[in-house]
Amino acid sequence: MSYVIKYSGSKTDEGKEKALDQFDTLIRQYPDDIALRELYSDLLIVDNRYEKAITQLKIVYQNTGVPSLKLMECMLTERIKLPHNMCYRDVISVFEQSNVRDFNYLLALYLGESPDFERHKARGLETHTLSEEQKKVIALQPRMLVNAYYP
């Protein structure tokens, strides 16, 4: 936790770089510490180091199976302009296998250009389960949405 504080409290790129290097060292020392990897991936995302963050997220996802982590991986993949459509199809499948039908699932359907998106969106609107903020998010163009999450 002290490395997170060092990173966020640093006013220079050198200070942030040093904190990230310390995280990298800790990851090598404790490769099975999933919580540490998750913190590290968050800092990498904040620092726009998306490729490294994707590497960490893949490991965290493999160990936790949390569908929203797979969605985050897809969005970052799209952000750095790698092929992403297959990734969204995979994450949709993960959500369905986990029987999770939350806003992240709807987001995956939207970003993955799934034909099921409109049906699930309509259901969310009919049941009033979509917040005003969520409605605004899915009103954005997909590329704009990803860029808003990961500038």
N, C-alpha and C positions, 0 to 999 in steps of 0.2 A: 504494500500500500504506500510505503514511503516513496517508491519510485514514481507512482502516479502523482503524488504531491510534488515531487521534484520536477516532473515533466510540466504539470499545469502551472507551477509557480515560476517556471523559468521564463525569463524575459528575452533570452537569446536563442538563436538556432543551435548554438554550441551546447547550451544547457539541455535543450530538448534532445539533441543528438546523443548526448552522454546518457541521459535517462533511458532512451531507447536502446542504446548499446548495453546498458545494465540489464534491461529486460531480456535482451537477446542472450546474454550470458546466463541469466536465471533459467531461461527456457532450455538451454543446453544442459544445465545442471539438473533440472527437474522436468524432463520431457513429458512426464505423465500428469503434471499439474494442470488440469483443464481450466481451473479458475484463473490461473496465471496467464494461460494462453488467451483466454477471453478478454482479460484486461489489456493484454498486449495488443490484441487485434483492435480493440476500441481506440487505443492510442495511435496505432498505425492509420486507422481511418481518419482520425482527427488531423493527422499530419499528411493526409492525402497520399499515403503509401499503400495504394489499393492492392497491388499485386502481392505484397507481403501479407497484407491483411487477409486476402483470399486464402493464402496458404494456411494461415492460422485458423481461419474459420472452418476450413475443410477438416482439419484435425479435431477441432472442438465439436463439429457436427457429427463426425464419425463416432465420437465417444458419448455424445448426449442424445443424438437423434432429434433435436429440437427443430421443428420445421422452419421457424422464423429465421434461424441461422442460415439455412439453405437459401431462403429468399434473399437475405442480405448478401450472400455470396453471388447470387445471380445479378442483383442490382449493381454490385461492384464490378462484376464481369462486364455488364453492359456499359458501365461508366467508362471503362478503359477500352471500350470498343472491340472487345473480343466477341466471338460468336456466343450469343446468349439465349437464343430461343429454345434450344434443347435443354438448357439449364432450367428455364421456367417450367418446361414440361415435366422435368424431373421433380421439381419442388411441388408442383401441383399433385403429382402422384404421392409424394411424401405426406402432404397434408391429408389427402384422401385415405391413405393407408392408416394414418394416425387418427382418422375420424375427427379432424379439426376443421371447422368451417367458420373461422373468424375473419376479421378484416384483412389479416395478412394473406389468408387464402384468396379472398376476393382480389387483393392486390396482385397476387401471383397470376390469377386468371387474366386480369387486365393486362399486365405487362407481358404475359406469354401469348397474348392475342387469342385466348381460348374462345371457342364459340359458346361456351357455357357462361361466359362473363355476364352477358346481358340478363340471362335468366336469374343468376344469383344476385345481381345488382337489384333487379326488380323485386326479388323476394326481400332483400334488405330494406328497400324503400317501403314496401307494403307493410312490413312488420315493425317499421320505425327503429330498426337496430343500427342504422347508420347515423353517426353523429354528423352535425353540420360540417365539422372539420374533415371528416372522412369523405363526405360528398364533394368537398372542394378538392381533396387530393385526387380522387378518381375523375374529376373534371379536367385535370391537367393532361396535356399531351404526354404520352409515356416517357419520351426522352426528357422533357421538361421536369417531369416528376422525379426521375432518377437523379437528374442534375440538382434538384432542390434538396434531396436527401444527402447527396454526395457531391458537393460543389467541385 
